[in-house]
Structure formats: C-alpha cells, structure tokens
Amino acid sequence: MRILLTHYRVGETDGVSLEMDKWKWALEQQGHEVFYLAGSEGNVTAHCVKALRYEDELNAKITHDAFIEPKFFASSDDLLTAIHTQADDIEREVTAIIRHLEIDIIVPNNIFAVGHSLAAAIGLEKAIRNTHVKVVNHHHDFHWEREKFAQPVYPEIQDILDEYFPPRRDEDKHCVINQIAFESLNNKTGKHATVVPNVFDFDNSHWCLDDYNRDLKQKVGLTNNDIVFLQATRIVARKGIELAIDLIAKLNQQLPTWVGRVLYNGKTITKDSRIVLVLAGMNEEQEYFETLRLKADKCRVQMLFINDHIEHSRGEVNGEKRYSLWDAYVHADIVTYPSWLEGWGNQFLEGLVAKVPQVVYRYPVYQTDIAQFNFNIIDLGEQHSWDQQGLAKVSEEQLSLAVKQTTSYLFDAEFRQKAMNDNFTIGQAHLSYRALGDILNTVFD
C-alpha cells in the first residue's frame, strides 16, 4: 500500500517526528511505500503544505483568539472566516498531493487530536472526504487533556472541536501511545484504539567506550574515580530530578564507608571519589533549574551540567568537540529517571539499550503500560508529595529501599550484568522496532 504519514513537522527531534520515523521504517519493512506530508520537512524529504507549519503565523493568531482571548479578529465571525479560509487552502493542496501520490492510507499524527490547528483538522478532513482515502489516526495526546484548549473563547470553536477532534467516521482506525490514552479516547468518544508504545532500535544500537568518547569525563570535569549518575532528559519540572538529588544525598552518607571497595567495573572507591549527578539534557525551565541548584547545594550533592558538550550526533561546533547523548550513557554508572509524568518514556528505553541500572519513579503510564514487563529497576515507588518549594519527594522508607538497590547494582557485578541483560531481552521482545512492526501489521491489514 501507499501510506502518507502526516504532521505539522517531520525530520526533527520532537517526539512525534521521531515516532513517525520509526513507523516509516517498520511499514517499509513490510513492503509498503511510505511518504511524509507536513508543514516543514526538517532533515527528511517531505511534501510540504506551508499552512501546516507548526509555527504558522496565521494559525498562531487563530489559536490565540480561539482559546485565550480576542485580539487579532474583531468578532467570532471574522475568526471563523480566517479558520475556514486557511482550511480551504489546506484542503486544496492536500487533496492534490493525495491524488498525485495515489495514496491508499493517510496517517494523521495529532492533527485530529491536540487542537493545535483548527484549520489543519478541517482542511485535512475535507481532503480525506474528497479522495476517499482510508484513515489510521495516530493520537499522541488530546485537546480535552490540555488546559490550553479546555475553555474555548467562543461556542463555535467548541463545535469544531466536537466535530473534527477526532472526526466521527466509524471506518477510521485509531492508535494511541498508552493505556491511559486508550481509556481517555474511549470514554470521550466511544472509539476503540490500538495501543502502540514507543519503541527503540534494540538491534542496531550498540553503545560502547571507543576512541572518540573515551575522553568525555576529562572534558566535562569528571575523574575516573567519580561515580556518575546520568540524568539524560531535558530539565523540566515534571522530570522530578529533585528525587535523584534526594537519593544521592543519602548515598553520600555511606560514601566514606565505601573507600577501598571495588565497583562492578573493577574500579576501587578512593577517598577522592565523588557521586556526581550529570545533567546532559537541555535546560528548558530556568526557574526550576535554579531551584534544583539550591536544593543540591543544601544537600551537598554535586551536579554537573554538560549539555554544552552534547549534540544530536558526534562532531564539532565552532572547532569544539561534541559528543552524542549515547556517549554520555557509556560513562554512566547509574541512570536516573525519576519523572512523575510522562506520555510514555523514551529515555527509559535508552537506559535499557545502554544496559545501565535505572532509578525510576513509577509514573502513571509506567504503571499502566510498562510495569507489566517486570523490568529490573531501582524503585522510587508510585507515591509522592510536595515540599515547600514545590518539589516532589518520596518517603524516607522508599528512599532507603532505593539506596539498598543502588548499592547492589554498584558493587555486585554478576547481579548487575544479569539484571541488565534480562532488561535488554525483555525490551527487545516487546519494545523494539520488530515489536512495532508486529503491532502495525495488525493495524495496516
């Protein structure tokens, strides 16, 4: 079949673009011809419709007046005219692309779900009606779950949401990324969906120490005696990085008693050894970052921000050597993943592939979609509260359990190796590209 994957943008590093790349690979392995349709093409080849751009200026004005307050349009009639005029442009261009490519199935990613572009949903729906193409929707999140889209300014906007997000055609298929989204869609619309989890390339991702990344520790200010706890995610509040600080603070209390002990990798703890929380992701919430700094200082936990040394791929920037995120995983003794909210959990998959023990808070989707696989983790539990700074915290009992588990992974090489190999095998069976192919084979039958 000829399949058209559609979104506002492709070929970039946002979650939707990355998942579309994986779908394209899996579908092509099954013999389908796969094309991209988007507003911008990033680093891939796509058929582009300018009005679908994620940051389209007219759409930004429409969204502001539709969901925040009137500013750019004098009345609801003027706003609706703008929406439908842009929708007509999208309809015309998308219809032509579908017919030119002789598309059998179109896969809208979030266009009929999140409410980002009212015109895109209307225009795409009209193009689908014009061409009678089959539809497999891939929903990553829904407008009724977003505060931004919860209270439209005008009742006519709510009517559009009700009609197009998603359309009510019975023959359309729906895919969602987790069990919570499955229940949400079913409760809201009565629609049944196939849960398609995030996946990773377990078969072709072999990260190891080599001549390129061997000097990373030295470059960022770490020594060979340091114990590296890697936080690979972006720095945003929902990542719960404060829980990693709490864990390391308790481990630091034991560190003096470890001097002379041999770690899993054969290195010996010395009086100069430090436990360092290394932050490799982008800092996207400065206020939260400063709160983490204050907490780390108070708890006497050393944090090291190394994102300036990390790029999407290895290379040079202004003559300076840059490493990939995978190079950071190679040097990690422990990975911290204490998020209290995730749509799924790509960084968790990365830790499985890297075969590094992970500190995990059991966020809701972990409980509904991932816990069933019984991965070996350092467990922060599933209950948290908030301190006076608005930071998450777990019970002392749970932290003490996590300390015990962490110590086992640091010093018991045989236990660590078996647990990480078991994790990899489970992930490869259920959350790999091959597993994705098996699921999509049932959808595109």
N, C-alpha and C positions, 0 to 999 in steps of 0.2 A: 504494500500500500504506500501511498504518498502522503506523508504526515507533515503538518505545519505547526511547529511549536511557537507560541505567540506570547509576547510580554511587552512591557514598556521599554525594556533594555535587555540586551544579551551580551555575552562576551565580557562581562565584568566580574567583580569579586563579591557582589551581593549574593545572598543565599539563593534567591530564585534563579539567577543566572547560572550558578554552579550546579544546581539540581537539573536545570534544563540540559546542560552539557552531559550529565550522566544519563538522562533519559535518551538523548540523541544517540549516545554510544550504544546503549542497550537495545534500542529499537533498530539501529543499523545492523547490530549483530544478528538480529532476527530476519534480516533481509529487506527491511523497509527502507524507502528513500525519505530522508528527513530534512526539512528546511526550517529556517528561522524567519519569523516576521516580528519586527519590533520598531520602536521609535529611533533607536540608535544601536549600532552593531558592535561597539567595543572592539575586541580583538578577534572576532569571528566574521564570517560572511553572512549577511542577513538581507532580507528585503525590508526596506525601511519606509515607514509612513511617518512623516515629520510630526503630525499632530499626536502621535502616540508617545512622543518623547516623555520620559519620566519627569523632566523639569520644564515641560512646555509652559510658556508664559501665560497663554490664554487659559489653559487648564488650571494654573495656579490661582488666577483671578476668579474663575468659576468656583473652585473649591472653597476659596475664602468666603465668597458671598453665600454659597450654599450651606456651609457648615459652621462658620464663625460669626460673621455679621455683614450686613450690606455695606459695600464700599465702592466697588467698581461698576455696578449696574444699578440703574435708578429704580428698578422695580423687579418683581418676580417674573413678569412677562419679558423684560429685557434679558434677564438671566436665562430663562428658558430658551429664548431665541438664540442666544450665544451657544448654549449647550447643543441644540439641535442643528445649528449651522455647522458646528465643528463635527458633530456626529455624521452629518451628511457627507462631509469631506472624507472622513474615515471610511464610511460605507463604500463610497465610490472607489477609493484606492484599494481597499482590502478585497472587494469583490473582483477587481481586475487581477490582483495577484493570485487569488484562489483559482480563478479560471485559467490564467496563464500557466500556472504550475500544475494544473489538473489535480488539485488536492482532493484526497478521499476523506481525511480526518483532520480537523483542526483541534489543537490543544491550547486553550486559553489558560495562562498562568495568572491567577489572581484578578484578572480583568473583570470577571463576574463575581468577585468575592469581596475585595477590600474597600471599594468605594473611592479609590484614588482618582479615577477619571470617569465621570458620568458619561461624557461624550464617547469615550472609548467603548464602554459597555453597550451603549445604544447603537453606535456605528457598527461594531463588530457583530452584534446580534442581527442587524439588518442585512449585513453581508452574508451571514450564515443562512438567513431565510432566502436571499437571492440565489444562492448557489446550491442549496440543499445539501451542503457538506455535513458529514457526521461530526459530533462534538464529544470530546473527552475533556472535561474540566479538571484542572489541577489547582486545587484551592490550598493556599498556604495559611491564610487567616481570613477572618470575616469582618465585615463592616460593623456588625452588631456587637462585636467584641472590642471595638476601638472607641475610646472616649471621644475622639475627634469626630467620628461620624455618627455618634449616638443621638444627637439632637439637631436635626436639620433646621435651618432658619425658616424654610417655607414648607408647607404640607405637600406641595408639588414635588419637592425633592424626595420626600419620603415615598411618594408614589413611584418615582423612578427606581429607588432602592428596592421596593417591593416587587417591581415588575422585572428588573434586569439583574438583580444580585441575589441568587442567580436566576436566569430565565426558568420558566416553569415547564419546559418541554419534557415530557416523560421519557423520550427516547435518548436524551443526553445521559452520558455516563459521568460520574464524579469520582475524583480521587482526592484524598486528604492526607496530611502528613502525620497524624497521630490519632489515637483513640478518642481523645477529648474533642478534637475537631469533628470526628465521625458523629459523636453524640450531639454536638452543637448543631451541625447541619441537619441531622435527622429530627431533632426537637423543633428547630425553627421552620423547616420546610417539608418534612416528611421524606426527604430524599435519602436514599441509601448510597453509601460511598465505599470505595476500596481504600484501605489504609496502605499507603506507600511510604515506608520510612525513609529517612535519609540514609544514604549508603556511602561506602568508601571503597577505593580500589585496593583491596587486600592482596591481590595477586601481583601487582606491579609497583608496590610502594615499599622499597627496601632501604630504610634509612640507617646509615652506619657511619662510624667515625672514618674519615678519609683525610687526604692531604689538604683539602680545601677547608674543612670545618675544624680541623684539629686545633687551630689557634683561637677559636671563638672565645673560650674562657679568658684567655690572656687579654684579648682585645677589649672585652667588656669589664674587666677589673675583677675577675674571679681567679681563685687559685685552685690548684689540683686537690688541695686539702678541703675545699669547701663542699658542702652538701647542697645540691641545687634542687629547689622546689620551683618548678616551672608553672607559671600562670600564662597559658598561651592565648587566652581570649582577649577581646577588646576590653578596655577598662570602662565599664558602665556599672551602675549600681546593682542591677539585677544579677550580676555575676557573683555577688556575695564574697568578694575577695577578702573581706574582713574576717571571714571564718578561717581562711588559710592563715591569717596573722595569728588568730587565737590558737590554732593548732601548733604553729611553730613556737609561739611563746611558751607553751607547755613542754615542747620538746627541748627547748633551750635550757629548761630547768634540769634536764637529765644529761645534757651535753658534757658537762665536766666529768661525769661518771663513765662516759664512753671512751675517754682517752686511752689509747692502746688497743681498742677493739678493732677488728678487721671488718670492713664493709663487704657487701655482696660482690663487689668488683675487685676485691683483693687489696684495696687501699686501706691504710691504717688511720684511724682518727688520731689527730695530734692536738696539743693544747692550742694550736693556732686555727684549728678547723672552725668554720662558721656554717650555720644553716642560713641560706640566703633565699629569699623569695624573689625570683626573677620574673619581671613583667615584660612579656615580649610583644603584646598586642598594642594597638593604637589607644591613646588616651582620648576618649570621646566625651568625658564628663569631668571637667577640671575641678569643680567643687567636690565631687566625690573623691577624686584622686587626692586632693589636699586633705580630706578627712581621713583617708587611708594613711597618708603620711604621718599625720598627728597620732593616729592610733598605733602605727608601727613604732614610732619614737617612744611613745608611752610604754609600750610592751617590750621595748628593746629588741625589736625584730628588724633585721636588716633587709630592706627592699632595694632592688636594683632594676631600674627601668632601662631596657635595652632596645626599644623599638627603633631607635635611630640607626641601629645596626641591622635591622631586619627588613627585607623586601619580599615581594611575591616570589621572586626567583633570585638565585645567586647572580652576582655581577658587581659592577662598580657604579657609584653615584658620585659625580664630581671628583673622580680619582680615588675615592674611598671604597674599600672592600665592603660588600654587603652579603649577608647570609640569608638563606631561606628559613622559614619557620621550622622546617624539618631539621635543619642543622641544630636548632635550639633543643628539639626533642632528644637528639642524640646525646646531649650533655646532661639531660635531666635525670636525677636520681628518683624523684617523685614528681608527678604532675598533680596540680591542684585544680579541681573542677567543682567548686562549691556553689554554683549558680542556684538561686532559689526560683528562677523562672526561665524556661527555655521552650522554644517551639518544638525542638527535637533534641539535638545535641551533637553537632558535627565535631566539636573538639573532643568529645568523649570517644568518638570513633578514631580520631587521630591517635589518642593515647593507646587504644587497643592495637593499632597498627605498629606503633612505636615500641610496644611491649614494655611500657613503663607503668608501675602501680599508680593508681589514681585515687585522690581524695575526692569523694563525691557526696554532695548533699542530694538527697532523693527528692528532687523537684517533681511536680505533679506528673509531667509527661514521662519522666524516668519511671515513676511508679506504675503508670498505666501501660507503657509500651516497651520499656527496656528491662525492668526488674525480672520479667518472666524468663529471661535468658540466664539468670543466675551468674552474672559476671562476678569475678573476684574484685572487690573494691575495698578501699579504706572508707569506712562508713560514718558519715556525719548525721545519719538519721533523716527523718522527714518532718521534724517539728522544730520551728524556730520562733523566736520572739524578737523584739526590737529594743535597742538601748536608747539612751537619751540623745544620742547623735543620729538616730535613725538608721543605725547599722544592725544587721542581722546577728543573732547569737543563738547558739545551741547550748544544751545543758552541760554542766561540768561532767556528768556521768558519760554523756555521749563523746565529749572531747577526750576523756580518759580512755575510752574504748578505741578511739581513733589513734591515740598515741601508741597504744599497745600494738595495734595492727601495723602502724607505720614502722615501728621498731623491728617487727618481724620481717618486713619487706626490705629494710635497710641492712640487716645483718644475717639473714638466713638465705643464702644464695640458692640452695636447692628448692626451697619453698617458693621463692620469688620466681625462679625460672619456670617451674611447673604451672604456677598460677597464671603467669603472663602468656605462656604457650596455650593454656586452656582458653584464656580470654580471646586470643587471636583465632583459635579454631572455631569458637562459637560465633565470633563476629564474621568470619569468613563464610560460615554456613548460612547466616541469617541476615547480614547487613552489608553484603558485598555487591559489587556490580553484577555478579552472576545471580545473586538472590533477587536483585532488582529486575533483571531480565525475566526471571521466572514469574514474578508478580505481573509485570507488564504484558506478558504473554497471555495472561487470563483477561486482561483489560482490552487489548487490541486483538481480539479473536475474530 
